[in-house]
Amino acid sequence: MTAPDPTRRIPLLIAGEIGARADQVAQAITLLDGGATVPFIARYRKEVTGGLDDTQLRTLAERLVYLRELEARRAAIRESISGQGKLTADLEKGIAGAVTKAELEDLYLPYKPKRRTRAMIARENGLGPLAEAILQDRRADPAALAAGYVTEAVPDTKAALEGARDIIAEGLAEDAGLLGRLRAHMQKVAVLSARVVEGKQTEGAKFSDYFAHSESWATAPSHRALAMLRGRNEGVLSLDLEIDADAAPGTSPAEAIVRGALNAGGQLPGDLWLGQVAGWAWRVKLRTSLSLDLMTDLRERSEAEAIRVFARNLKDLLLAAPAGGKAVLGLDPGIRTGCKIAVIDATGKVLATSTVYPFQPKNDLRGAQAELAMLIRKHGVELIAIGNGTASRESEKLVADLLAKLPSGPKPTKVIVSEAGASVYSASELAAKEFPDLDVSLRGAVSIARRLQDPLAELVKIEPKSIGVGQYQHDVDQHRLGRSLEAVVEDAVNAVGVDVNTASAPLLARVSGLGASLAEAIVGHRDANGPFATRRALLKVARLGAKAFEQAAGFLRIPNGKEPLDASSVHPEAYDLARRIVAACGTGLSEVMKDASALKRLEPAEFVDDRFGLPTVKDILAELEKPGRDPRPGFKTATFADGVDDIKDLKPGMLLEGTVTNVAAFGAFVDIGVHQDGLVHVSQLADRFVKDPHEVVKAGDVVKVRVTEVDVARKRIGLTMRKEVAQVEPRPAQSAKPVPRGPKAAESKAGGGEVGGLGAALLDAMRKK
């Protein structure tokens, strides 16, 4: 009996999931197995994969891991059952056809080595024939049959019937077909029910929305499911799955399914007894084990959605608009410990640091402004990046007052910048290595300044999980979360490209084909030998071989080098093709890269050859039109309203401008400059039904919102972006920040409406993440 070939099965399955052909998937798998990265395949191997994009390839890579694990488990189960001499043709067919790990384990259950069970003991006591006799002769009275099995080990007919029941129930619990039917029924009708644990009402007040809450298991959204699971883990809530709750005793559809497996629908003595066994097996064995399976499925489903939201928010943040090469003053606000200041030049080099004490207890406002004015004047500061933590608005006012006093002429622009992860970076080994002589607190000010210049280059130095743009990030599978976020960072870095002569080792480490070791080697070679003049010079770096060069070269840039194409995303392997295209323009490469009008007259198909297809030709034409273009948006900032510095300053009806900081399944959080992000519930994002908030906004967007609700005591702000009261301006902004201390507004009751009470427990719970 020959098992289906996994190398054919896996591409077929994945192809159906990502909307591609099996041959496309098979080619991509070959490239991945050969060490190619997703960014490289997506950008430079379009002909091989038929144009699979990075999103499809990421899904492919993720599913490939799962399906290979599934195939390994399939082979192990087949071998185990075969070794027992019990592998039948029907069982082999079932094993070969299973498409999930759960289906495989259902089939394996009867053959899986297990501890001593009640059914085993019953068989040892000779009750197996009794169970068979009851199943075969429904006219006979089970009690009468049981009388013949009374022994020293089986003291009476009751014990005999209980033993037969245990044997039959175990058979039901190991019936893969029955388990599949019951699981499907439960997935359809199960209701997730949460109740408060008696005596925990006060202690668990943050979960009050779930003290008496029920909703369909199938449609429970990720954020609510994770909130209830956290409540259970903290001992505040009890969770249960209600199945056929409205059915009268004995009429449950689930019990009917079990009775059907025993064909016990008649009125004969055996049928009646087996009907009771079916009910008992459902209540005691099947419901419990399958409920655990469904709760596991719920957690996995909810975690997958939470990870997806985190990954998408992280991508938006990493690809936020860079301010570019300008002198920046970074200000890390503080009260008692003072405001830390760092000035960096256009390349990110630290020029000066200082600490001022404008607030209590020193209240040296004049001295602080004098110090800031001196640094601005001395270093030609163009931007002032103010961290969004404690004393942020007070610091912003201090800077605003100072700028108003400066002589007329160009003045620096102040921008509120996210501090998320800055403290993690400041205390890291990397920061200590980068700034060995700088105090930890001052490193944070440098980080704030640099992330305004280039958020991607600075944020790659921080563990993605520490950036904090997720929901329930500490409740989900950390390995899976980490793998997903690392993929997002890799995609973002390679989408933008990296200047090999200025990039830090952490940034280079994210380039396709490199990694930490080769990144350090590149920096070391650069420090010892000076800037790289060409991409080819990278091959002189120790341990950087042809394979790593192939994977990395297209994403590394050398502006103003010997080879103009080194400043573009054209891969060195295609330089000859690029030059053929340029030659057809009748001018030189430098001229074409400055004026691309001649390119528009060319027909891409004319340059297709045996090595490069139409996708690569079109990519090269696009790159020559705008060489080294940055895919990130232009730099813009939100303007906070004057006099609105604290949540107490807010009034319902106020129209404000703010920056989207975080997007969750239930809505978007917006920084309006009062230290407390407001929530635009999904129902308030637009004048139409919005299923996914990302359809309307993303982290970094500048939007106009109207205040609908203010709860000062609980620090919750409700906002709306509905057109009749507010206009949306989906402009990117660097002032976007993640929610560093958890969401700060409440979600509405299920079904939409104004921001209200349902999110209270959820959002308060998230505050502890």
N, C-alpha and C positions, 0 to 999 in steps of 0.2 A: 504494500500500500504506500503510494508516494504522496508526500505532503506537498501542498502548493508552494511554489518558489517565492520566498519573502521578497526577493529582489524585483519580482513582478507585482506582487500584491501591494507592497508599500507605496510605490509610485501611483498605482491606480487609486488607492484610498486618498492619498494626499491631493492628487489631481482634482478629485471631486470636491474636496474641501476648499481649495484655493481658486477654483475656476480655471484650471489649466489642463493641458494634455499630459498623459502619463509619460510621454517621451521627454517633454520639457522638464518634468520633475526628475526623471531618471538622470538627465544630463546635469541638473543642478546638484543632485546628490553626489554624482561622480566628482564634481568640482569641490564640493564641501569635504568629501572624503580625502581629496588630494591636498587639502590644506588651504584652499581658497576661502576668503572671508566673504560675508554677505555684501558689504559695500563694494568689494572688488567685482564680484559676480554681477551685481546689479548694474554697475557702471561700465565695466569693460568686457563683459561676456554676454551681451544681449543676443548676439547671433546664436550662441551655443544654447541658451535657455529659451529662446523664442521671446525674449523681452520680459521675463519675469521681473517685477519691481521689488524694491527692498521690503515692502510690507508682505508680499507673497512669500518672499524668501525667508523672512523671519518666522512666519507661520510654518513654513515648510521645515525649517531647521528644528523648531520646537516640537512639531509633530513627529519628526523623524526619530527623535530621542524616545518619545513615548512608544511609537510603533515598533521600534527595535527592541525595547524592553518587553513589549507584548509578545513579539516573536520568540524572544529568548524564553519567556515564561511558557509559551505554547509548546516549545520543544521540550522543556523540562517536564511539563505535565504529561505530554505524550510518552516520554521515555519512562516516567514513573509508572503510569498505568500499564504500559507495555511490559515493563519488568515484573508487574504483578500477574501477567498473563490474562488481563481482563480487557484488552483493547479490541473492541468489536468494530465492525465496519460503520455502524451507526454512530458510535462514540467518536470514532476517528473523523467522521464527517462533521459532527457537532464541534469538535475541537478546531478543525480547520476553518469552520465558518464563523467562529466567535470573533466579534469585532471590538470587544472591550475586555479589560481585565476582569470586570465583574462577571461577565458571561463565562469566561474561562474558569474562574474560581467556582462558579455554580456547578459546572460540569465535573470539576475535580473533587468536589466536596465528598462524594461517597467513597472515593479512593484515597483520600488524604489521611495519612497516619494521624490518629487522634487518641486523646486520653481515654481512659475507661469510662464508658457512659452507662446510663441506666438501661438502654436498649441492649448493650453488650451483656450486661449482667442477666437480663431477662433471657437472652439467647442461651447463655451458659446454664441457666436453670431449666432449659428445655422448653421454652415458651414460643420459640419460633414457629413450630407446627401449629400452635393454637392461633397465632395471628394469621397464618395462611388459611387455616380452616374457616375462620370467621369471614375472611375476604372472599373465599370461594363458595361458601354455602350461606346465603343470606336468609334462608328459611329457618335455619337452626337457631335456637336461642343461645346467644354467646355465653350466658351463665351456665347453661347445661354443658356446653362444650368445655368450659373452663373447669368444670368439676373433675374432668378426667386428667387434669394436669396438677392436681394438688399433691405436693410432695413435702419432704422435710424442709426443702429450701423455699417452697411455695406453700405457705400454711393454709390458705383458703382460696375460694373462687375469686374473691375481691382482689387478692394479690396477683392471682393468675391473670385476671382481666387488666389490671394495671400494667403488668409486664407486657401483655399483648399490645396495649395502648402505646407504651413507650416504643415498642418495635415499629409499629405502624407510623407513629408520629415522627420517628427518626427518618423513616423512608420518605415521608412527605418533606421533611426539612432538607433532604438531599436530592429532591426531584428538581432538576434544572428547569424543566419546562414549567412546572408549577411556580417556582420562584420567579421566573420571568414574567408570568401572567400576573402574579400578585404585585410584583414591583411596578409593573406598568399601571395597574389599577391604583396603587397607592400614590404614584407620582401624579395621577390625574385628580384624585379626590382629597389627598392629605391636606390638613389644615394645621399650620404651625401655631401653637398656642403657648403664650407666655403668661406666667402668673408670679406675683411677688411672693417671696418666701416670708412666712409669717414672722413679724418682728424686725424685718429689714426695711420697712417703709421709710424710716428717717435716714438711716445709713445709706440706702440706695436711692435717694430722691432723684438723682440724676437719670435714673432709668424709669421714672414715674410714668412715662408714656407707654411703658410695656408691662405695667402692673396687672393689667387685665386686657391683653391684646391678642387678637387672632387674625390670621390672614392665610391665603393659599400658599402652600409650600412651593408650588410651581412658579408663582409670580412674585414671591417675596424679593424685593430689591436688595442688592448687595449691602448697602449701608445699614438697612434695618436688620437684616439677618445677622450681620456682624455685631451690631449693637446688642441684640438679644443674646447672642453667643457670649459676648463679653460679660453681660449681666449674669448669665449662668455661671461663668467661670469665677466671677467675684462673689458668688454665693447669694446674690440678690434675687435672681429669677430662677424659676423652674421652667423648663421647656418640655413640651410634649407634642407628639404628632397625633392628631385626632383623625381616625379613619372611620368613615361611615358613621359619624357621630349621631346623625339623626335617625339611623335605622333602629327599629325595635329589636329587643333581644332575640337572637336566633335568626334574624332576617338580614344580617349584614351581607352585602355583596361579596366582601372578601371571604367570609365563611362559606358562602355559596361556591366560590371558586375552589376552595379546599375540598368541600363535599363532592364537587364535580370530579376532582382528581381521584376520589375513592369510588366514584359512581354510586354515591350513597343517597340518591334522591327518592328512593321508594319507602314503603311503609312496612317492609318485612323486618323481623327482629334484628337481623344483622345490619340492615340499612339504618335503622334507628340508632343502634349502638355506634355504628361507624360515623353517623352524623354528629353524635356527641363527641367522639374522638376528634373529628374534624374541627369542631368548635374549640375544643381544648387545645389542640395543636396550634390553631391560629392565635389564640389568646396568650398561650404560655411560651411557645417557641417561635413561630413564624413572625408574628407581629413585632416582637422584640428585636429579633435579629435584622429584619428588613427595615425597621425604623432607624436602627443604628446606621444601616447603609444609606438611607435617605438623608439622615443628618450629616453624614460624612459628605455626601454629594452636595448638600446645601452649602456646607463650609467651603468645599473646593470650588463650587460655582461662584460663591460670593468673593472668595479670595482672588479668583481669576479676574473678576470684574474690578475689584479694588486695585489689583496690580496693573490692569489695563489703564485705569484712570490715572494712577500715579505715573505710569510710563508716558502717557500722552501729555500730562502737565509738565513733566520734566523736559520732554522734547521742546515744548513751547518755551520754557524758561531758558533752556540752553541756546535756542535759536532766536532769543530776543535781540532786538536791535543794538548793535555796538555803537558807542559814541565815537570810537576811533582814536587815532593818535593825537590826543590833546593833553595838555597839562591838567592834572586833576588834583584837587584837594579832597582827601577823604576824611570825614569827621564821624567818629564813633561816639555817639552821645552817651553821657553818664551824668549822674548827679553828684553824689558824695565823692566818687573816685575821679571826677573830672571828665572832660571831653578829650578823647585822644585824637590827635591830628597827624596825618601823613600826606606829604605832597609828592606826587610822582610825575615824571616827565612823559613825553609822548610815547616813549617805548616801555613805560612801566617801571623805570628805574626810580628808586626812592631818593628824593632830593633833600627832604627835611622831615623831621618829626617833632611833635610838641604835645604838651598837655595843658589845657586851660580849665579854669574853675569858675564858670559864669553863674553857677547855681549854688544852692545851699550845700555846705555851710559857709563857704567863702564868699559867694555872691560877687565875684570879681568880673562883672559884666564888661566894664570898660577895658580892663586888661585883656580879656578874652578877645574882644573886638579889635583891639590894637594889634594883638598877635596875629589874628587872621588877616587883617589888612596888610601887615608887613609881609606875610607869606604870599599873599595874592600878588602884591606888587613885585616882590623880589623874583618870583618864579613864573610870572606870567600865567597865572592860573586861569583857565577858561571854563572849567566845570567844578562845581562843589558837590560831592556825593555825601549825602547825610544818611546815616544808618537809620533804620525804621524802628529801633527798639525804644527802651525807656528814655524819656526826655527828647524824643525825636522832634516833636512839634515845637517844643521850647527851643531846641537848637535851630530848627528851621526859622523860627521868628528872629532869633539872634542874628542869623546870617542875613535874613531879609532886611532887618534894620540896618545892618552894616552896609549892605549893597546900596541901600537908599542914600547913605551918607557919602558914598564914594563919588569922586569927581565925575562929571559927565564923560561919556565915551563908552567904549565896549566894557561891559562888566561880565563877570562870570555868571553862568546859569546854575541855579541850585536844583538838585534832583534828589528825591527820596529814593534810597536804594535798599534792597533787601539785605538784612544781616544774616539771613538763614544760613547756618553752617559756618559762618565766619569764626565763631569761637572754637568750633571743632578744628578748623584749619589752623587757627592761631596756636593751638596747643599740640599740633601734630609734629611728628618727626620731620616731615617735609618742610614745614614752616621753620622749624629750628635749624634745618640745614640751609634753607634759603636766607634766613635772617638770624644768624647765630648771635649777633650782638644787639638785637632788637628785643625790647621787652614784649612779652606775650600780648599784652593789651594793645600795644602799638601795631603789632602785626595785623590785628583785626582792622585797624584803620586803613592799612595798606590794601588789604583784601577788598574792603568796601570801595576804595578808589579804583582799583584795577577791574573790579567786576562792572563798573560803569564803562570803562574803556572797551572791555571785551568780555562779556559775561561768560562765554563759552570757555575761553582760555583760563579764566580764573576758577570757574565752578568745577572743572575737571579735576581740580586738586582736592576736592571734597568728596567723601564717600556719598554716592547718590542718595542713599537712604537718609543722610543727615540734612539734605536740602529741604525736606519736609513739605512736599507738595502732594502728599497722598492722603488717603482716608484709611484709618485703622492699619497703618503700615507696620506696626509692631505686632499685630494680631495674625498676620498672614505668614505663609511659608517663607521664611527668610532666604532660603537658598533660591527658591523660584523667583522671589522678588529681586534679589541681587542679580540673578542672571538676566532678567528682563531689563532692569535699569542699566546694567552694563552694556547691553545691546543698544539701548537708546543713546547712550553717550557715544558709543562707537559710531553709530549712524550719523549723529549730529556733527561730530568732529570731521568725519570724512566727507559729509555733504558740504561743509564750509571750506575744507582744505587748510593746510598748515604751512606757514613760512618756516622752512627747515632751519633758517639761520637766526631766527629770533625765538622760536617756540621753546617752552620749558620741557623738561623731561616728562612730567605728567601728561602734558598735551601730546607730545610725540608718542607716548606709550599707547594712546588710543587710536593711532593711525593704523590702518589695515596692514597686517603682516609684521608689525613691530613688536610692541610689548615693552615691559619695564626695562628689561636687560638691554635690548638693542637701543631703546631711547636714551638710556644713560651712556651707552657707547657712542651714540651720535653726538651728544652734548660734549662728552669728553674729547672726541676727535675735533669738534668745532672749537673748543677752548684751546686745544693744543696747536691746531693748524690754521685757525682762522675760518672765515665763512666759506661755505661750499660754493664754488663757482658754477658747477653744473650738477644736475641730478646724477649723472654717471659717477661723479666723484664720491657718491655715497657708497659705492662698491669698495672703496678703500677702508671703510669703517670695519673694525675687527668684528668678525662673526656675522656680518651682514652679507649674506650670500645672494645668489641669483633669485631664489624663490622669494625671499623677503623683499628684495628689490622690485620684483614683478608686482607683488601685492601692494607695496607702499608707494612706489614712485609717482603714480598718477595723482596721489592726494597730497604730495609734498610740493611746495612752491618755492621757487628761487627768483624773486623779483630782481630785475636789473642784472641778471647773470649773463654769461657768455651766450647762452642759447635762449632766445626769446620764448620758445615754446615751453621752457622750464617754468615759466611764470603762469602757465595755463593748466587746465585739467586734462589736456591731451596726453595720453600715455606715451612714454618713449617708444614703445613698440609700434606706434602709429605715426611717428614723426615723418616717415617717408610719404605716407598717405597725405598728411597735412601739407607737406611741401608740394606734392602734386596738385593739390587743390589751390595752393597759393600761386603756383606757376600758371595755372589756368586763368588766373586773374590778370596776368601780364604785369605784375608788380612784385615788389619784395615783401617778405614776411612782416617786417616792422611796419611797412606802409599799410598792409592789409589789417593789421591788428589795431592801427590807429583809425583807419577809415574802411569800414566793412561793406561799403556800397557795392563794390565789385562782386562780392560773394553772392549777392541776391540774384545775380544774372546766371549763376551756375545751376546745372541740373544734377542733383545728388546722385541719381542712379548711374551717371556716367563714370563715377569713381569707384563703384562696387567692383571688387575683384574676388579671387578665390579665398583670400584671407579675411577681408573686412567687408561686412555687409552694409545694407542701407542704414540700420540704426547707428552704427559707428560713424558713418559718413555724416549723417545729420547731426550727431553730437559734436563732431569736430567743426562743422560749419557754424553751429551755434556758439561754440567756444571761441572761434576766431572772430566772431562778431563782437563778443564781449569777453575778452580773455580775463581769466581769473575772477569772474564776477562772483560776488558774495550773495548767496541765496537769502540772506537775512534781510528783514525790512529796514527802512530808513529810521533814524533815531528821532523819536518824539517823546514828550513827557506830558504827564497829567498836571493840571493846575488845581491845587487845592484852594478851597474858598477861604478868604481872609476872615478871621474871627471865628472860624469853626475848627477848634483845636482839640476838643474833648467831647466825649459822648453826651455830656450835659448840654453842649451847645446845639445839639440836633433837635429839630422840631419836625413833626410830620408835615409833608408838603414841600420841604426844601429840595431844590434841584441842585445837584452837585456833580462834579466831575471826579472820577476816580479811576483806579487801575485794577483790572481783574488779577487777583493773586492766586486763585486756586479754583479749579472747576471739578465739581463732584457730580455724582449721578443725580442728585436732587437739586442742583443749582450752581450758582457761581458766587464766590466771595470777592468782595470789592473793597480795596483800601481807599477810604475817602478822607484819610488824614486825621483820624481821631483815636489812633492806637487800637482800634477795635474794628476789624473788618465787618462789613455788613453782608447780609445774604440776600441775593436775588434768587428767590425760589424758581425752579424750572417753569412754574406756571406764570411767572412774572417776567420772563425773558423776552417775550414777544407777543404780539396780538394774534398768535396762531398756536396750534398745538405743537409743542416741542418735546420730542421723545428723548433726545440727547442734547444736553446743554452745549456740547461742543459744536453743534450745528450753528450756534449763534455767537458764541464767544470762545476765546482761548486765553490762557494765562498771558498777560502782557498787553491785552487790549485796553485802550483808553475808552471809557464809556461815560455817558451821562445817566445818572440815576436819580430817582426821587425817593425821599424817605417816606416810608409808609408806617413804620412802627419803631418805637424806641423804648427799650426796657433798661433803664439805667441800673437798677438793682442787680439784674442778672447779666448785664453787659451784652445785650442782644439788640441788633439793628436789622430791621426789615427794609428792603429796598425794592424798587420796581424799575423795569426798563420798558414797560409797555408804551407804545407810541403815543397814546392819548395824553400821557403825562411826562414822557421823557424820550429823548432821542438817543440812539446808539451811535457812537462814533468808533467803529472798529479799527482804531489806529494803534499800531504797536507802540509800546513804551518800555524803556529800560527801567522805569521806576517800579515795574512789577515786582512783587515779592511774594514768596510762599507764605502760608500761614504758620508762623514759627511756634506758636503756643496753642495750636488747635483752633478750629473754627469758632467764630464768635457771634453767631446768630442762630436763629431757630428755623427749623423746617416746618412747613405747613402740614396739616393733616393729610392723609392719603387722599388723593383726588384733587389736590391743588387748592387754590384760594390764596388769601393773603398769608404772609409769613406769620406763623403762630406757634402752637405748642408742641406739635409732634416731634420736632427736631430737638427739643430741649434735652431729653435724655441722651439722644445720640450725640449731640454736639458737645454736651458737657463731658460725656464719656471720652470723646475724642480728645478733649483737653488734656487728658492724662497720657496720651500716646507718647 
